[in-house]
């Protein structure tokens, strides 16, 4: 069960790969976002996508944005930090400066009652933030978590055949505590993509 990890050359990428793929039966297909022929490769071999963190912002990543637009709703997509921002813009949101930029601090999440992806996280879950930009202007039903400044920390779209999920925080960080359920739920979504329920 192959999963494409779309890397934006972030210093956390390989920690995230280790967190997502270790102790699972998922097969890593590692692709830097600027790989020549990447869009054609994924068009020929559609597979779940993990869109990595990175130092850029969606406005300077036309190749990533094009891939997301093409595969939205067709394969499960999980965006983390920059990946979440790219997904948010693809789904109609806009980018803004965070009220308080954070680069290595843990905060408590406020989780929406309608969340499916985050629903089993503990009430006191704390997550690591490394960002100065946030997504805004998403519909209420799509936003499923906020930080202490009421800025978007998670989005979920289950309205299409395959879900799109984004988290602004870094679940792989040692500062994130109580988030392992997200790995299990993502793995389950990948399984369901390759082996749809009867």
C-alpha positions as CSV (number, residue, x, y, z in Angstrom):
1,X,0.0,0.0,0.0
2,X,2.0,2.9,-1.3
3,X,1.8,6.4,0.1
4,X,3.6,9.3,-1.6
5,X,5.4,11.6,0.7
6,X,5.7,15.0,-1.0
7,X,8.7,16.6,0.6
8,X,9.3,20.4,0.7
9,X,12.9,19.9,2.1
10,X,11.8,20.5,5.7
11,X,14.1,19.8,8.6
12,X,11.3,17.8,10.1
13,X,10.5,15.7,7.1
14,X,12.4,12.5,8.1
15,X,11.1,12.7,11.6
16,X,7.6,12.8,10.1
17,X,8.4,9.9,7.8
18,X,9.6,7.9,10.7
19,X,6.4,8.7,12.7
20,X,4.0,7.9,9.9
21,X,5.6,4.8,8.4
22,X,7.3,3.0,11.2
23,X,5.4,0.0,12.6
24,X,2.9,0.1,9.7
25,X,2.5,-1.9,6.5
26,X,2.6,1.3,4.4
27,X,5.2,1.6,1.7
28,X,6.9,5.0,1.4
29,X,7.2,6.6,-2.0
30,X,9.5,9.6,-1.3
31,X,9.2,12.4,-3.8
32,X,10.6,15.9,-3.4
33,X,8.0,18.4,-4.6
34,X,10.2,19.6,-7.4
35,X,10.8,16.2,-8.9
36,X,10.8,16.3,-12.7
37,X,7.7,14.5,-14.0
38,X,6.0,14.2,-10.6
39,X,2.6,15.2,-11.8
40,X,2.7,12.7,-14.6
41,X,4.0,10.0,-12.2
42,X,1.1,10.5,-9.8
43,X,-1.4,10.8,-12.6
44,X,-0.3,7.3,-13.8
45,X,-0.2,5.9,-10.3
46,X,-2.7,7.6,-8.0
47,X,-1.9,6.9,-4.3
48,X,-2.6,8.6,-0.9
49,X,-0.6,11.8,-0.4
50,X,1.2,13.2,2.6
51,X,2.2,16.8,2.0
52,X,5.1,17.8,4.2
53,X,6.0,20.8,6.2
54,X,8.5,23.3,4.7
55,X,10.0,26.8,4.8
56,X,7.9,28.3,2.0
57,X,4.3,29.2,1.6
58,X,1.6,28.0,-0.9
59,X,1.9,31.1,-3.2
60,X,5.4,29.9,-4.4
61,X,4.5,26.3,-4.8
62,X,2.6,26.0,-8.1
63,X,3.6,22.4,-8.6
64,X,2.3,21.3,-5.2
65,X,-0.9,23.3,-5.6
66,X,-1.5,21.7,-9.0
67,X,-1.1,18.2,-7.7
68,X,-3.5,18.9,-4.8
69,X,-6.1,20.4,-7.2
70,X,-5.8,17.3,-9.5
71,X,-6.0,14.7,-6.7
72,X,-8.4,16.4,-4.3
73,X,-11.2,13.9,-3.4
74,X,-9.6,11.2,-5.5
75,X,-7.0,9.9,-3.0
76,X,-6.7,10.5,0.8
77,X,-4.6,13.6,1.5
78,X,-2.9,14.5,4.8
79,X,-1.2,17.9,4.9
80,X,1.1,18.9,7.8
81,X,2.1,22.5,8.5
82,X,2.9,23.9,5.1
83,X,1.1,20.9,3.6
84,X,-2.0,21.9,5.7
85,X,-1.7,25.5,4.4
86,X,-1.5,24.3,0.7
87,X,-4.5,22.1,1.3
88,X,-6.4,24.9,3.0
89,X,-5.8,27.3,0.0
90,X,-6.8,24.5,-2.4
91,X,-10.1,24.2,-0.5
92,X,-10.8,27.9,-0.8
93,X,-9.0,29.4,2.2
94,X,-6.5,32.3,2.3
95,X,-3.2,32.8,4.1
96,X,-2.6,35.3,6.9
97,X,0.1,36.1,9.4
98,X,-0.3,34.3,12.7
99,X,-1.0,36.6,15.6
100,X,1.8,35.1,17.6
101,X,4.5,33.2,15.5
102,X,5.7,30.1,17.3
103,X,8.8,28.0,16.5
104,X,9.0,25.2,19.0
105,X,6.3,25.6,21.6
106,X,3.4,23.3,22.8
107,X,-0.1,24.6,23.0
108,X,-3.4,23.0,23.9
109,X,-5.9,22.4,21.0
110,X,-9.5,23.3,21.0
111,X,-11.2,20.5,19.1
112,X,-14.6,20.9,17.3
113,X,-17.4,18.6,18.3
114,X,-17.9,17.6,14.7
115,X,-14.3,16.5,14.1
116,X,-13.8,12.9,12.9
117,X,-10.0,12.8,12.6
118,X,-9.3,14.4,15.9
119,X,-12.3,13.1,17.8
120,X,-10.4,10.5,19.9
121,X,-7.6,12.8,21.1
122,X,-7.5,13.6,24.8
123,X,-9.1,16.8,26.0
124,X,-5.8,18.0,27.3
125,X,-3.8,17.2,24.1
126,X,-0.8,19.5,23.5
127,X,0.7,20.0,20.1
128,X,3.9,21.5,18.7
129,X,3.7,24.7,16.7
130,X,6.4,25.9,14.3
131,X,4.6,28.4,12.1
132,X,4.2,32.1,11.4
133,X,1.4,31.7,8.8
134,X,-2.1,30.4,9.3
135,X,-5.1,29.5,7.0
136,X,-8.2,31.5,7.3
137,X,-11.6,32.0,5.5
138,X,-12.5,28.3,5.5
139,X,-16.2,27.3,6.1
140,X,-17.0,26.5,9.7
141,X,-17.8,22.8,8.9
142,X,-14.3,22.3,7.6
143,X,-12.4,23.7,10.5
144,X,-12.0,21.2,13.3
145,X,-9.4,22.6,15.7
146,X,-8.1,26.0,16.8
147,X,-5.1,27.3,18.8
148,X,-5.3,29.6,21.8
149,X,-5.6,32.6,19.4
150,X,-8.6,31.0,17.7
151,X,-6.6,30.4,14.6
152,X,-7.1,27.3,12.5
153,X,-5.1,24.3,13.6
154,X,-6.9,21.5,11.7
155,X,-9.2,21.0,8.7
156,X,-11.2,18.1,7.5
157,X,-13.2,17.5,4.3
158,X,-15.0,14.2,4.2
159,X,-17.6,15.4,1.6
160,X,-15.7,13.9,-1.4
161,X,-15.1,10.2,-2.2
162,X,-11.7,10.4,-0.5
163,X,-10.9,12.7,2.6
164,X,-8.6,15.6,2.8
165,X,-7.1,16.3,6.2
166,X,-4.7,19.0,7.4
167,X,-3.1,19.9,10.7
168,X,-1.1,23.1,11.3
169,X,0.8,21.5,14.2
170,X,3.6,18.9,14.0
171,X,2.3,15.6,15.3
172,X,5.7,14.0,15.0
173,X,7.4,16.5,17.4
174,X,8.4,15.3,20.9
175,X,6.4,18.4,22.1
176,X,3.2,16.9,20.7
177,X,1.7,14.6,23.4
178,X,-1.3,12.3,22.9
179,X,-1.6,12.4,19.1
180,X,-0.7,8.8,18.1
181,X,-4.4,8.2,17.3
182,X,-3.9,10.4,14.2
183,X,-1.3,8.0,12.8
184,X,-3.7,5.1,13.4
185,X,-6.6,6.9,11.7
186,X,-4.5,7.9,8.7
187,X,-3.2,4.3,8.3
188,X,-6.8,3.1,8.4
189,X,-7.8,5.6,5.7
190,X,-5.0,4.3,3.5
191,X,-6.1,0.7,4.0
192,X,-9.7,1.7,3.1
193,X,-8.4,3.4,-0.1
194,X,-6.7,0.2,-1.3
195,X,-9.4,-2.2,0.2
196,X,-12.7,-0.3,0.1
197,X,-15.3,-1.6,2.5
198,X,-17.9,-3.9,0.9
